[in-house]
Amino acid sequence: MDIQQLPPMPDRHTGEPRPPAAPLVNENSTSEINEDSPREKAPRTPPGEAEALEWHYPSRLGRVTAGLFVTAVGLAMYIFQGGFSWMGNIWLWLLLALPPFVFLLVGRRGKVSAGVDWVAYTDKKYVKTYRLKQVTVHIDGIAHMVQLVDDEGRSMRPQVSDLQANHRLWDLVYNGILHSVHVNGAETNKRAREYLQLDHPPHLRDW
């Protein structure tokens, strides 16, 4: 793509001008907003960086709902494969009841915060989004993970869905990814170029 089409990096302190809305895996998804997530539970601003502009912390309801969805999928699979003959098996009932509790406990790992030129997945893991050397997407179970490595060797591997939960946060991160790939020549793989639409970002056609 023509790098002249790339939106500029916003001001690190004000976030203006905001980059255009980045493409989403699920274009019909509803965005979380900062007010939906307690700032103190999201990753802290890394030392020396401008303050976070956007953040996301998965709510308890959202985590339980995700667990119930996994339970429903498992239940449907058992019914499809063996009818209702398994209903007397207490161990299968326990297995199906487990996902909501697991998601409630471990789903907190989906917290994320971002400034204009950085994104953090924990208080200790962050990368500089305009200085990435690697942007690759990998499948882990049913989730798409994006491997981000910057020019100082910092790395993180969040779920793409976590980064896209807050659309305005994803706009900031995606703009940095595009600059890293098309201006700095960051390493990518085919899955990243296709899944994240890096070669021909649809939101820049009328930019």
mmCIF file of the C-alpha atoms, coordinates in Angstrom:
data_MODEL
# 
_entry.id   MODEL 
# 
loop_
_atom_site.group_PDB 
_atom_site.id 
_atom_site.type_symbol 
_atom_site.label_atom_id 
_atom_site.label_alt_id 
_atom_site.label_comp_id 
_atom_site.label_asym_id 
_atom_site.label_entity_id 
_atom_site.label_seq_id 
_atom_site.pdbx_PDB_ins_code 
_atom_site.Cartn_x 
_atom_site.Cartn_y 
_atom_site.Cartn_z 
_atom_site.occupancy 
_atom_site.B_iso_or_equiv 
_atom_site.pdbx_formal_charge 
_atom_site.auth_seq_id 
_atom_site.auth_comp_id 
_atom_site.auth_asym_id 
_atom_site.auth_atom_id 
_atom_site.pdbx_PDB_model_num 
ATOM 1   C CA . MET A 1 1   ? 0.000   0.000   0.000  1.00 0.00 ? 1   MET A CA 1 
ATOM 2   C CA . ASP A 1 2   ? 0.995   3.652   -0.449 1.00 0.00 ? 2   ASP A CA 1 
ATOM 3   C CA . ILE A 1 3   ? 2.473   4.820   2.858  1.00 0.00 ? 3   ILE A CA 1 
ATOM 4   C CA . GLN A 1 4   ? 1.197   8.314   2.079  1.00 0.00 ? 4   GLN A CA 1 
ATOM 5   C CA . GLN A 1 5   ? -2.256  6.937   2.898  1.00 0.00 ? 5   GLN A CA 1 
ATOM 6   C CA . LEU A 1 6   ? -1.290  6.121   6.464  1.00 0.00 ? 6   LEU A CA 1 
ATOM 7   C CA . PRO A 1 7   ? -2.913  8.328   9.104  1.00 0.00 ? 7   PRO A CA 1 
ATOM 8   C CA . PRO A 1 8   ? -0.279  10.189  11.151 1.00 0.00 ? 8   PRO A CA 1 
ATOM 9   C CA . MET A 1 9   ? 0.650   9.186   14.667 1.00 0.00 ? 9   MET A CA 1 
ATOM 10  C CA . PRO A 1 10  ? -1.533  11.266  17.015 1.00 0.00 ? 10  PRO A CA 1 
ATOM 11  C CA . ASP A 1 11  ? -0.086  13.558  19.649 1.00 0.00 ? 11  ASP A CA 1 
ATOM 12  C CA . ARG A 1 12  ? 1.216   11.336  22.471 1.00 0.00 ? 12  ARG A CA 1 
ATOM 13  C CA . HIS A 1 13  ? -0.523  13.373  25.166 1.00 0.00 ? 13  HIS A CA 1 
ATOM 14  C CA . THR A 1 14  ? -3.837  14.435  23.625 1.00 0.00 ? 14  THR A CA 1 
ATOM 15  C CA . GLY A 1 15  ? -4.391  11.509  21.257 1.00 0.00 ? 15  GLY A CA 1 
ATOM 16  C CA . GLU A 1 16  ? -5.412  13.925  18.504 1.00 0.00 ? 16  GLU A CA 1 
ATOM 17  C CA . PRO A 1 17  ? -6.070  13.575  15.685 1.00 0.00 ? 17  PRO A CA 1 
ATOM 18  C CA . ARG A 1 18  ? -7.565  10.187  16.398 1.00 0.00 ? 18  ARG A CA 1 
ATOM 19  C CA . PRO A 1 19  ? -6.862  7.526   13.753 1.00 0.00 ? 19  PRO A CA 1 
ATOM 20  C CA . PRO A 1 20  ? -9.846  6.273   11.735 1.00 0.00 ? 20  PRO A CA 1 
ATOM 21  C CA . ALA A 1 21  ? -11.847 3.271   12.928 1.00 0.00 ? 21  ALA A CA 1 
ATOM 22  C CA . ALA A 1 22  ? -9.726  0.173   12.310 1.00 0.00 ? 22  ALA A CA 1 
ATOM 23  C CA . PRO A 1 23  ? -11.152 -2.995  10.721 1.00 0.00 ? 23  PRO A CA 1 
ATOM 24  C CA . LEU A 1 24  ? -12.531 -5.563  13.159 1.00 0.00 ? 24  LEU A CA 1 
ATOM 25  C CA . VAL A 1 25  ? -12.768 -9.332  12.992 1.00 0.00 ? 25  VAL A CA 1 
ATOM 26  C CA . ASN A 1 26  ? -16.436 -8.942  13.931 1.00 0.00 ? 26  ASN A CA 1 
ATOM 27  C CA . GLU A 1 27  ? -17.615 -5.710  12.346 1.00 0.00 ? 27  GLU A CA 1 
ATOM 28  C CA . ASN A 1 28  ? -20.966 -6.009  14.146 1.00 0.00 ? 28  ASN A CA 1 
ATOM 29  C CA . SER A 1 29  ? -19.434 -6.195  17.618 1.00 0.00 ? 29  SER A CA 1 
ATOM 30  C CA . THR A 1 30  ? -20.331 -3.624  20.258 1.00 0.00 ? 30  THR A CA 1 
ATOM 31  C CA . SER A 1 31  ? -17.411 -1.677  21.645 1.00 0.00 ? 31  SER A CA 1 
ATOM 32  C CA . GLU A 1 32  ? -16.537 -1.480  25.309 1.00 0.00 ? 32  GLU A CA 1 
ATOM 33  C CA . ILE A 1 33  ? -15.662 2.031   26.465 1.00 0.00 ? 33  ILE A CA 1 
ATOM 34  C CA . ASN A 1 34  ? -13.382 3.317   29.206 1.00 0.00 ? 34  ASN A CA 1 
ATOM 35  C CA . GLU A 1 35  ? -16.346 3.922   31.498 1.00 0.00 ? 35  GLU A CA 1 
ATOM 36  C CA . ASP A 1 36  ? -17.173 0.194   31.369 1.00 0.00 ? 36  ASP A CA 1 
ATOM 37  C CA . SER A 1 37  ? -13.826 -0.751  32.923 1.00 0.00 ? 37  SER A CA 1 
ATOM 38  C CA . PRO A 1 38  ? -12.232 0.414   36.187 1.00 0.00 ? 38  PRO A CA 1 
ATOM 39  C CA . ARG A 1 39  ? -8.967  2.157   35.269 1.00 0.00 ? 39  ARG A CA 1 
ATOM 40  C CA . GLU A 1 40  ? -7.184  0.883   38.377 1.00 0.00 ? 40  GLU A CA 1 
ATOM 41  C CA . LYS A 1 41  ? -7.675  -2.739  37.278 1.00 0.00 ? 41  LYS A CA 1 
ATOM 42  C CA . ALA A 1 42  ? -6.274  -2.251  33.777 1.00 0.00 ? 42  ALA A CA 1 
ATOM 43  C CA . PRO A 1 43  ? -2.494  -2.370  33.202 1.00 0.00 ? 43  PRO A CA 1 
ATOM 44  C CA . ARG A 1 44  ? -0.655  0.674   34.524 1.00 0.00 ? 44  ARG A CA 1 
ATOM 45  C CA . THR A 1 45  ? 1.052   3.166   32.226 1.00 0.00 ? 45  THR A CA 1 
ATOM 46  C CA . PRO A 1 46  ? 4.657   1.983   31.680 1.00 0.00 ? 46  PRO A CA 1 
ATOM 47  C CA . PRO A 1 47  ? 7.363   4.191   33.236 1.00 0.00 ? 47  PRO A CA 1 
ATOM 48  C CA . GLY A 1 48  ? 8.344   7.098   31.022 1.00 0.00 ? 48  GLY A CA 1 
ATOM 49  C CA . GLU A 1 49  ? 5.372   6.745   28.675 1.00 0.00 ? 49  GLU A CA 1 
ATOM 50  C CA . ALA A 1 50  ? 2.523   9.180   28.046 1.00 0.00 ? 50  ALA A CA 1 
ATOM 51  C CA . GLU A 1 51  ? -0.653  8.368   29.950 1.00 0.00 ? 51  GLU A CA 1 
ATOM 52  C CA . ALA A 1 52  ? -3.069  5.687   28.767 1.00 0.00 ? 52  ALA A CA 1 
ATOM 53  C CA . LEU A 1 53  ? -5.885  6.967   26.579 1.00 0.00 ? 53  LEU A CA 1 
ATOM 54  C CA . GLU A 1 54  ? -7.918  3.763   26.335 1.00 0.00 ? 54  GLU A CA 1 
ATOM 55  C CA . TRP A 1 55  ? -8.236  0.599   28.416 1.00 0.00 ? 55  TRP A CA 1 
ATOM 56  C CA . HIS A 1 56  ? -10.324 -2.525  28.899 1.00 0.00 ? 56  HIS A CA 1 
ATOM 57  C CA . TYR A 1 57  ? -10.901 -4.858  31.831 1.00 0.00 ? 57  TYR A CA 1 
ATOM 58  C CA . PRO A 1 58  ? -13.279 -7.804  31.258 1.00 0.00 ? 58  PRO A CA 1 
ATOM 59  C CA . SER A 1 59  ? -16.343 -7.608  33.480 1.00 0.00 ? 59  SER A CA 1 
ATOM 60  C CA . ARG A 1 60  ? -17.470 -10.517 35.637 1.00 0.00 ? 60  ARG A CA 1 
ATOM 61  C CA . LEU A 1 61  ? -20.672 -10.801 33.624 1.00 0.00 ? 61  LEU A CA 1 
ATOM 62  C CA . GLY A 1 62  ? -18.724 -10.968 30.389 1.00 0.00 ? 62  GLY A CA 1 
ATOM 63  C CA . ARG A 1 63  ? -16.407 -13.667 31.724 1.00 0.00 ? 63  ARG A CA 1 
ATOM 64  C CA . VAL A 1 64  ? -19.279 -15.783 33.045 1.00 0.00 ? 64  VAL A CA 1 
ATOM 65  C CA . THR A 1 65  ? -21.179 -15.347 29.773 1.00 0.00 ? 65  THR A CA 1 
ATOM 66  C CA . ALA A 1 66  ? -18.137 -16.553 27.827 1.00 0.00 ? 66  ALA A CA 1 
ATOM 67  C CA . GLY A 1 67  ? -17.910 -19.595 30.103 1.00 0.00 ? 67  GLY A CA 1 
ATOM 68  C CA . LEU A 1 68  ? -21.601 -20.370 29.645 1.00 0.00 ? 68  LEU A CA 1 
ATOM 69  C CA . PHE A 1 69  ? -21.116 -20.176 25.886 1.00 0.00 ? 69  PHE A CA 1 
ATOM 70  C CA . VAL A 1 70  ? -18.362 -22.807 26.089 1.00 0.00 ? 70  VAL A CA 1 
ATOM 71  C CA . THR A 1 71  ? -20.655 -24.971 28.242 1.00 0.00 ? 71  THR A CA 1 
ATOM 72  C CA . ALA A 1 72  ? -23.459 -24.619 25.690 1.00 0.00 ? 72  ALA A CA 1 
ATOM 73  C CA . VAL A 1 73  ? -21.133 -25.616 22.841 1.00 0.00 ? 73  VAL A CA 1 
ATOM 74  C CA . GLY A 1 74  ? -19.951 -28.660 24.799 1.00 0.00 ? 74  GLY A CA 1 
ATOM 75  C CA . LEU A 1 75  ? -23.530 -29.630 25.618 1.00 0.00 ? 75  LEU A CA 1 
ATOM 76  C CA . ALA A 1 76  ? -24.544 -29.373 21.965 1.00 0.00 ? 76  ALA A CA 1 
ATOM 77  C CA . MET A 1 77  ? -21.605 -31.555 20.925 1.00 0.00 ? 77  MET A CA 1 
ATOM 78  C CA . TYR A 1 78  ? -22.507 -34.281 23.431 1.00 0.00 ? 78  TYR A CA 1 
ATOM 79  C CA . ILE A 1 79  ? -26.143 -34.279 22.290 1.00 0.00 ? 79  ILE A CA 1 
ATOM 80  C CA . PHE A 1 80  ? -25.141 -34.337 18.621 1.00 0.00 ? 80  PHE A CA 1 
ATOM 81  C CA . GLN A 1 81  ? -22.720 -37.226 19.082 1.00 0.00 ? 81  GLN A CA 1 
ATOM 82  C CA . GLY A 1 82  ? -24.592 -39.421 21.526 1.00 0.00 ? 82  GLY A CA 1 
ATOM 83  C CA . GLY A 1 83  ? -28.071 -38.115 22.125 1.00 0.00 ? 83  GLY A CA 1 
ATOM 84  C CA . PHE A 1 84  ? -29.009 -37.956 25.799 1.00 0.00 ? 84  PHE A CA 1 
ATOM 85  C CA . SER A 1 85  ? -27.390 -41.206 26.935 1.00 0.00 ? 85  SER A CA 1 
ATOM 86  C CA . TRP A 1 86  ? -24.641 -39.280 28.752 1.00 0.00 ? 86  TRP A CA 1 
ATOM 87  C CA . MET A 1 87  ? -27.017 -37.455 31.116 1.00 0.00 ? 87  MET A CA 1 
ATOM 88  C CA . GLY A 1 88  ? -26.503 -39.969 33.913 1.00 0.00 ? 88  GLY A CA 1 
ATOM 89  C CA . ASN A 1 89  ? -22.742 -39.417 33.908 1.00 0.00 ? 89  ASN A CA 1 
ATOM 90  C CA . ILE A 1 90  ? -21.960 -37.146 36.863 1.00 0.00 ? 90  ILE A CA 1 
ATOM 91  C CA . TRP A 1 91  ? -18.404 -36.513 35.620 1.00 0.00 ? 91  TRP A CA 1 
ATOM 92  C CA . LEU A 1 92  ? -19.643 -35.033 32.356 1.00 0.00 ? 92  LEU A CA 1 
ATOM 93  C CA . TRP A 1 93  ? -22.029 -32.769 34.265 1.00 0.00 ? 93  TRP A CA 1 
ATOM 94  C CA . LEU A 1 94  ? -19.131 -31.551 36.387 1.00 0.00 ? 94  LEU A CA 1 
ATOM 95  C CA . LEU A 1 95  ? -17.032 -30.993 33.275 1.00 0.00 ? 95  LEU A CA 1 
ATOM 96  C CA . LEU A 1 96  ? -19.790 -28.951 31.633 1.00 0.00 ? 96  LEU A CA 1 
ATOM 97  C CA . ALA A 1 97  ? -20.299 -26.880 34.782 1.00 0.00 ? 97  ALA A CA 1 
ATOM 98  C CA . LEU A 1 98  ? -16.617 -25.956 34.981 1.00 0.00 ? 98  LEU A CA 1 
ATOM 99  C CA . PRO A 1 99  ? -16.122 -23.340 32.184 1.00 0.00 ? 99  PRO A CA 1 
ATOM 100 C CA . PRO A 1 100 ? -18.012 -20.415 33.817 1.00 0.00 ? 100 PRO A CA 1 
ATOM 101 C CA . PHE A 1 101 ? -15.893 -20.732 36.965 1.00 0.00 ? 101 PHE A CA 1 
ATOM 102 C CA . VAL A 1 102 ? -12.671 -21.098 34.982 1.00 0.00 ? 102 VAL A CA 1 
ATOM 103 C CA . PHE A 1 103 ? -13.457 -18.047 32.854 1.00 0.00 ? 103 PHE A CA 1 
ATOM 104 C CA . LEU A 1 104 ? -14.353 -16.067 35.963 1.00 0.00 ? 104 LEU A CA 1 
ATOM 105 C CA . LEU A 1 105 ? -10.938 -16.789 37.463 1.00 0.00 ? 105 LEU A CA 1 
ATOM 106 C CA . VAL A 1 106 ? -8.617  -16.645 34.455 1.00 0.00 ? 106 VAL A CA 1 
ATOM 107 C CA . GLY A 1 107 ? -10.570 -14.265 32.200 1.00 0.00 ? 107 GLY A CA 1 
ATOM 108 C CA . ARG A 1 108 ? -8.969  -11.335 33.985 1.00 0.00 ? 108 ARG A CA 1 
ATOM 109 C CA . ARG A 1 109 ? -5.935  -11.898 31.793 1.00 0.00 ? 109 ARG A CA 1 
ATOM 110 C CA . GLY A 1 110 ? -7.825  -10.099 29.028 1.00 0.00 ? 110 GLY A CA 1 
ATOM 111 C CA . LYS A 1 111 ? -7.103  -6.691  30.546 1.00 0.00 ? 111 LYS A CA 1 
ATOM 112 C CA . VAL A 1 112 ? -5.306  -4.221  28.288 1.00 0.00 ? 112 VAL A CA 1 
ATOM 113 C CA . SER A 1 113 ? -4.469  -0.529  28.120 1.00 0.00 ? 113 SER A CA 1 
ATOM 114 C CA . ALA A 1 114 ? -2.931  1.671   25.441 1.00 0.00 ? 114 ALA A CA 1 
ATOM 115 C CA . GLY A 1 115 ? -1.473  5.084   24.812 1.00 0.00 ? 115 GLY A CA 1 
ATOM 116 C CA . VAL A 1 116 ? -0.852  6.588   21.400 1.00 0.00 ? 116 VAL A CA 1 
ATOM 117 C CA . ASP A 1 117 ? 2.347   4.606   20.804 1.00 0.00 ? 117 ASP A CA 1 
ATOM 118 C CA . TRP A 1 118 ? 2.262   1.740   23.312 1.00 0.00 ? 118 TRP A CA 1 
ATOM 119 C CA . VAL A 1 119 ? 0.003   -1.105  24.391 1.00 0.00 ? 119 VAL A CA 1 
ATOM 120 C CA . ALA A 1 120 ? 0.217   -3.091  27.640 1.00 0.00 ? 120 ALA A CA 1 
ATOM 121 C CA . TYR A 1 121 ? -1.233  -6.516  28.411 1.00 0.00 ? 121 TYR A CA 1 
ATOM 122 C CA . THR A 1 122 ? -0.044  -6.629  32.034 1.00 0.00 ? 122 THR A CA 1 
ATOM 123 C CA . ASP A 1 123 ? 1.706   -4.197  34.348 1.00 0.00 ? 123 ASP A CA 1 
ATOM 124 C CA . LYS A 1 124 ? 5.035   -5.599  33.124 1.00 0.00 ? 124 LYS A CA 1 
ATOM 125 C CA . LYS A 1 125 ? 4.360   -6.523  29.495 1.00 0.00 ? 125 LYS A CA 1 
ATOM 126 C CA . TYR A 1 126 ? 4.093   -3.752  26.932 1.00 0.00 ? 126 TYR A CA 1 
ATOM 127 C CA . VAL A 1 127 ? 5.423   -2.889  23.476 1.00 0.00 ? 127 VAL A CA 1 
ATOM 128 C CA . LYS A 1 128 ? 5.940   0.282   21.466 1.00 0.00 ? 128 LYS A CA 1 
ATOM 129 C CA . THR A 1 129 ? 3.427   -0.009  18.652 1.00 0.00 ? 129 THR A CA 1 
ATOM 130 C CA . TYR A 1 130 ? 5.210   2.266   16.146 1.00 0.00 ? 130 TYR A CA 1 
ATOM 131 C CA . ARG A 1 131 ? 8.516   0.443   16.638 1.00 0.00 ? 131 ARG A CA 1 
ATOM 132 C CA . LEU A 1 132 ? 7.446   -3.159  16.133 1.00 0.00 ? 132 LEU A CA 1 
ATOM 133 C CA . LYS A 1 133 ? 9.832   -5.602  14.490 1.00 0.00 ? 133 LYS A CA 1 
ATOM 134 C CA . GLN A 1 134 ? 7.408   -8.523  14.390 1.00 0.00 ? 134 GLN A CA 1 
ATOM 135 C CA . VAL A 1 135 ? 3.644   -8.776  13.939 1.00 0.00 ? 135 VAL A CA 1 
ATOM 136 C CA . THR A 1 136 ? 2.462   -12.359 13.509 1.00 0.00 ? 136 THR A CA 1 
ATOM 137 C CA . VAL A 1 137 ? -0.862  -14.061 14.181 1.00 0.00 ? 137 VAL A CA 1 
ATOM 138 C CA . HIS A 1 138 ? -1.125  -17.620 15.494 1.00 0.00 ? 138 HIS A CA 1 
ATOM 139 C CA . ILE A 1 139 ? -4.017  -19.889 16.440 1.00 0.00 ? 139 ILE A CA 1 
ATOM 140 C CA . ASP A 1 140 ? -4.110  -21.127 20.030 1.00 0.00 ? 140 ASP A CA 1 
ATOM 141 C CA . GLY A 1 141 ? -7.091  -23.445 20.483 1.00 0.00 ? 141 GLY A CA 1 
ATOM 142 C CA . ILE A 1 142 ? -10.020 -21.415 19.180 1.00 0.00 ? 142 ILE A CA 1 
ATOM 143 C CA . ALA A 1 143 ? -8.350  -18.039 19.759 1.00 0.00 ? 143 ALA A CA 1 
ATOM 144 C CA . HIS A 1 144 ? -6.261  -15.916 17.411 1.00 0.00 ? 144 HIS A CA 1 
ATOM 145 C CA . MET A 1 145 ? -3.183  -14.567 19.178 1.00 0.00 ? 145 MET A CA 1 
ATOM 146 C CA . VAL A 1 146 ? -1.038  -11.726 17.854 1.00 0.00 ? 146 VAL A CA 1 
ATOM 147 C CA . GLN A 1 147 ? 2.686   -11.809 18.608 1.00 0.00 ? 147 GLN A CA 1 
ATOM 148 C CA . LEU A 1 148 ? 4.084   -8.288  18.940 1.00 0.00 ? 148 LEU A CA 1 
ATOM 149 C CA . VAL A 1 149 ? 7.826   -7.679  19.366 1.00 0.00 ? 149 VAL A CA 1 
ATOM 150 C CA . ASP A 1 150 ? 9.346   -4.189  19.359 1.00 0.00 ? 150 ASP A CA 1 
ATOM 151 C CA . ASP A 1 151 ? 12.845  -2.977  18.524 1.00 0.00 ? 151 ASP A CA 1 
ATOM 152 C CA . GLU A 1 152 ? 14.003  -3.218  22.143 1.00 0.00 ? 152 GLU A CA 1 
ATOM 153 C CA . GLY A 1 153 ? 13.029  -6.879  22.427 1.00 0.00 ? 153 GLY A CA 1 
ATOM 154 C CA . ARG A 1 154 ? 9.861   -6.372  24.476 1.00 0.00 ? 154 ARG A CA 1 
ATOM 155 C CA . SER A 1 155 ? 7.117   -8.769  23.467 1.00 0.00 ? 155 SER A CA 1 
ATOM 156 C CA . MET A 1 156 ? 3.524   -9.701  24.211 1.00 0.00 ? 156 MET A CA 1 
ATOM 157 C CA . ARG A 1 157 ? 1.072   -12.227 22.806 1.00 0.00 ? 157 ARG A CA 1 
ATOM 158 C CA . PRO A 1 158 ? -2.517  -11.110 23.511 1.00 0.00 ? 158 PRO A CA 1 
ATOM 159 C CA . GLN A 1 159 ? -5.703  -12.406 21.977 1.00 0.00 ? 159 GLN A CA 1 
ATOM 160 C CA . VAL A 1 160 ? -6.844  -10.265 19.069 1.00 0.00 ? 160 VAL A CA 1 
ATOM 161 C CA . SER A 1 161 ? -10.336 -10.237 20.579 1.00 0.00 ? 161 SER A CA 1 
ATOM 162 C CA . ASP A 1 162 ? -8.969  -8.639  23.767 1.00 0.00 ? 162 ASP A CA 1 
ATOM 163 C CA . LEU A 1 163 ? -7.367  -5.820  21.784 1.00 0.00 ? 163 LEU A CA 1 
ATOM 164 C CA . GLN A 1 164 ? -10.585 -5.279  19.844 1.00 0.00 ? 164 GLN A CA 1 
ATOM 165 C CA . ALA A 1 165 ? -12.944 -5.274  22.845 1.00 0.00 ? 165 ALA A CA 1 
ATOM 166 C CA . ASN A 1 166 ? -12.502 -1.496  23.101 1.00 0.00 ? 166 ASN A CA 1 
ATOM 167 C CA . HIS A 1 167 ? -12.685 -0.290  19.501 1.00 0.00 ? 167 HIS A CA 1 
ATOM 168 C CA . ARG A 1 168 ? -10.995 3.046   20.188 1.00 0.00 ? 168 ARG A CA 1 
ATOM 169 C CA . LEU A 1 169 ? -8.094  1.212   21.825 1.00 0.00 ? 169 LEU A CA 1 
ATOM 170 C CA . TRP A 1 170 ? -7.788  -1.022  18.768 1.00 0.00 ? 170 TRP A CA 1 
ATOM 171 C CA . ASP A 1 171 ? -7.762  2.061   16.507 1.00 0.00 ? 171 ASP A CA 1 
ATOM 172 C CA . LEU A 1 172 ? -4.650  3.312   18.323 1.00 0.00 ? 172 LEU A CA 1 
ATOM 173 C CA . VAL A 1 173 ? -2.889  -0.058  18.281 1.00 0.00 ? 173 VAL A CA 1 
ATOM 174 C CA . TYR A 1 174 ? -3.747  -0.835  14.659 1.00 0.00 ? 174 TYR A CA 1 
ATOM 175 C CA . ASN A 1 175 ? -2.418  2.493   13.411 1.00 0.00 ? 175 ASN A CA 1 
ATOM 176 C CA . GLY A 1 176 ? 0.908   1.741   15.085 1.00 0.00 ? 176 GLY A CA 1 
ATOM 177 C CA . ILE A 1 177 ? 0.946   -1.753  13.589 1.00 0.00 ? 177 ILE A CA 1 
ATOM 178 C CA . LEU A 1 178 ? 0.375   -0.350  10.088 1.00 0.00 ? 178 LEU A CA 1 
ATOM 179 C CA . HIS A 1 179 ? 3.254   2.113   10.469 1.00 0.00 ? 179 HIS A CA 1 
ATOM 180 C CA . SER A 1 180 ? 5.534   -0.627  11.800 1.00 0.00 ? 180 SER A CA 1 
ATOM 181 C CA . VAL A 1 181 ? 4.688   -2.953  8.916  1.00 0.00 ? 181 VAL A CA 1 
ATOM 182 C CA . HIS A 1 182 ? 4.591   -0.534  5.984  1.00 0.00 ? 182 HIS A CA 1 
ATOM 183 C CA . VAL A 1 183 ? 7.126   2.100   7.058  1.00 0.00 ? 183 VAL A CA 1 
ATOM 184 C CA . ASN A 1 184 ? 9.553   0.135   9.233  1.00 0.00 ? 184 ASN A CA 1 
ATOM 185 C CA . GLY A 1 185 ? 9.239   -3.226  7.465  1.00 0.00 ? 185 GLY A CA 1 
ATOM 186 C CA . ALA A 1 186 ? 8.201   -5.295  10.485 1.00 0.00 ? 186 ALA A CA 1 
ATOM 187 C CA . GLU A 1 187 ? 8.183   -9.052  9.939  1.00 0.00 ? 187 GLU A CA 1 
ATOM 188 C CA . THR A 1 188 ? 4.716   -10.530 9.376  1.00 0.00 ? 188 THR A CA 1 
ATOM 189 C CA . ASN A 1 189 ? 3.211   -13.863 8.415  1.00 0.00 ? 189 ASN A CA 1 
ATOM 190 C CA . LYS A 1 190 ? 0.429   -14.694 5.974  1.00 0.00 ? 190 LYS A CA 1 
ATOM 191 C CA . ARG A 1 191 ? -2.135  -15.188 8.731  1.00 0.00 ? 191 ARG A CA 1 
ATOM 192 C CA . ALA A 1 192 ? -1.411  -11.737 10.176 1.00 0.00 ? 192 ALA A CA 1 
ATOM 193 C CA . ARG A 1 193 ? -1.669  -10.036 6.790  1.00 0.00 ? 193 ARG A CA 1 
ATOM 194 C CA . GLU A 1 194 ? -4.971  -11.740 6.043  1.00 0.00 ? 194 GLU A CA 1 
ATOM 195 C CA . TYR A 1 195 ? -6.603  -11.814 9.493  1.00 0.00 ? 195 TYR A CA 1 
ATOM 196 C CA . LEU A 1 196 ? -5.695  -8.212  10.320 1.00 0.00 ? 196 LEU A CA 1 
ATOM 197 C CA . GLN A 1 197 ? -6.068  -7.000  6.707  1.00 0.00 ? 197 GLN A CA 1 
ATOM 198 C CA . LEU A 1 198 ? -2.627  -5.413  6.774  1.00 0.00 ? 198 LEU A CA 1 
ATOM 199 C CA . ASP A 1 199 ? -1.988  -5.323  3.025  1.00 0.00 ? 199 ASP A CA 1 
ATOM 200 C CA . HIS A 1 200 ? -5.166  -3.471  2.066  1.00 0.00 ? 200 HIS A CA 1 
ATOM 201 C CA . PRO A 1 201 ? -6.786  -1.920  5.160  1.00 0.00 ? 201 PRO A CA 1 
ATOM 202 C CA . PRO A 1 202 ? -10.401 -1.293  4.112  1.00 0.00 ? 202 PRO A CA 1 
ATOM 203 C CA . HIS A 1 203 ? -10.820 1.717   6.402  1.00 0.00 ? 203 HIS A CA 1 
ATOM 204 C CA . LEU A 1 204 ? -8.193  3.686   4.446  1.00 0.00 ? 204 LEU A CA 1 
ATOM 205 C CA . ARG A 1 205 ? -9.849  3.453   1.034  1.00 0.00 ? 205 ARG A CA 1 
ATOM 206 C CA . ASP A 1 206 ? -11.527 6.821   1.494  1.00 0.00 ? 206 ASP A CA 1 
ATOM 207 C CA . TRP A 1 207 ? -8.913  8.292   3.829  1.00 0.00 ? 207 TRP A CA 1 
# 
